[in-house]
Amino acid sequence: VTTTTTTTTTQPTKRPPPPYSSSSSTLHRTRATGRPTPDPKMHPPLDRPHPDCEKEVDALRQCHATTSKVKFWACNEIKYAMDQCLKIEKQRMLTEMNKDFEEKRQREEDAFRDAVGQELTFDEYLKQDKEYLNAEKAAQDRRKANPDLFARKANGS
């Protein structure tokens, strides 16, 4: 008499990732929108040109190429220097891009007024709108009545 036993093995089912995480370590999801955003701890892509920080980018690439992956802290000082350089570069670029912001905005408002046929800007309209002014006054009164409710606290609560 021969008996055969059959064993069935089931593969564990793969669970979907949680809604606010991502499989990529460089992206995370915001709670408000659920859309992926860059991780604030990561630097921008280094394959794009960074004219002010070429030396720091090359040093970080060299450190990653020559350092063992076991020593994950070995390039921290170089990365910190690169992050500081990228921060300064970004500030310089934003200043350069926004140097004539007010002039551009005024041209856009003038073009909008010409297109719509109104002479008031949006800010001027709000200053004349009684419903808006009443709502703004009520909001200020609420802030004055409950200053602790609207104050930012240093401990993050």
N, C-alpha and C positions, 0 to 999 in steps of 0.2 A: 504494500500500500504506500503510495507516494502522496505526500501532501505538499502543496505549494502555498506559500503565504505571499501575499502581495502587500508591499508597503507603499503607501502613497506619501510623497513629500510635497508639501505645499510651499511655494515660494512666498516669502513675506511680501505683503503689498507695500508699495512705496507710497508714503503719505505725501500729500502736496505740501509745499512750503507754507508757513504762516503768512497771513495777508500783508504783514508789514516787514517782511524780510525778503531777501533776494538770494539767489544761488551765487551771484557774483559778490565778491567781497568789496568791490568798489562802488556798489550801488546800494542804497537803502530807500525805503518808501516813506513818504511823509504821511502822518496820520490824517492830515486835513484833506489831501488830494488823492493819496494812494498811488501817486505817480513816482517812478524812480527818480532820485536826485543824486548828484555826486556826493560821495562820502566826504564830510568836512575834514577828515584826517588825511585824505589823499591829496597829492599834488595834481595839477593838471597834466594832460598827456605830454610827455617829453619829446614826442616825435614832431610836435609843432614847433615853429621857430620861437625862440626866446632870446632875442638879441642881447639883452642885458645880462643874462644868466648862463651863457654858454659854458663858461668855465666851471660853474657849480654843477650843471647838468652832466658835463663830461666827467667830473670827479665822482659823482654818484654812480654813473654807469661803470666807471673803472672799479670803484669799490665793490659794486655788486658782482662784477665779473671775476674779481680776484679773491673775494672773501667767501668762506664756507657758509653755506646756508644755516649751519648749526649755530653760528654766531650771528643771530638775527639782530643784535644790538650794535654790531660793528660799524655800521654806516650812519648811525643816528646823528652824529655831529655834522656830517656832510649834508645829510638831508635837512637838518635844521637850518644850516647856512643857505641851502638852496631855497627852502620855504621862505626865509626872510627876503632873499633876493627876488623871488617871484612876487611876493607881497608888494615890495617897492616898485617893481616893474608894472604890476597891475594898477597901482595908484597913479603912476606916471601916465599910463595909457588912458585911464579914465579922465584924468585932468586934461589931457590933450584932446580927447574926444568931446568933452563937455565945455570947452573954453568959450564957445559962442552959443551956449544953450539958450540963454534968455533971448538973444536975437532970433534964433530959429523958432522959438516958441511964439514970439510976437508975430513973426511972419505967418506962422500957421494960424494963429488967432485972427489975423487980418484976412487971410484967405477964407477962413471959415465964415467970418462975418460977411464978407462979400458974397459968398455962395448962398448963405441963408437969407441974406438981406436984412440982418439985424445990426444995430449999431452998438449994442451992449456986449461986453465980454461976459463969460459965465460968472466970474467973481462979482462983477457989477450987478448982474441979475440976482445973485444970491443975497447981496446987500440990500436989495429992494424987496425981496420976497418975504412977506410977513410971516407966513407959515414956517419957513426955514428959520427965521430969526427967533420966533417963539420956541421952536424945538431946541435951538442952540442955547437959549437962555435957560430952558428947563434942564438941559443937560449940565450946564454950569452950576445951577442950583443943586442938582443931585450930587455933583462932585464936591461942592462946598459942604453940604449936609453930611456926607459920608466920606471924609478924606481918606480913611483907612481902607475903604473898599477899592479906591482907585489908585492908591499909592503902590509903587513898586518897592518890593522889599529886597534887601541885600541877600537874604538867605534863600531866595528862590521860591518862596511859598506864595 
